[in-house]
Amino acid sequence: MPLMVEYAYLVLRLPRGTSRDAARQLMTEHAEYGGWELDRLRLYPDGSRRIRLRRKVIRQTRTF
């Protein structure tokens, strides 16, 4: 059966004042326990962060 690889995304928004260490710890936990990997991180001028994580979703397609 052919495999289709898709990604599931999770967006985290961290308020300003969140330390870099706290953000790193949050991403580490998602990576270790949920299988997420960093896709994109945006640091805004006000100090808030938007983190986009992704993980593979593998679906099998039926062939007849």
Steps between C-alpha positions, in 0.01 A plus 500: 500500500628848419558726798386861511708722726319798647580725791292600799576845640479641851526874561610626840481866599714611789442840662773756538700452814529124441866418544702333227568212738126449566428501124779248441366273775148510352627410152721224642204339676289509184787345302577223749147396594297597194740445212482865388782684324555871456367634170512875557559740787407867484612751761291818486627849588284507815682189629226243438574182305308288254632147467382260230576134556434215258497122497449245227163338452536189287185370338474189292292519186307203374575360160262256340 
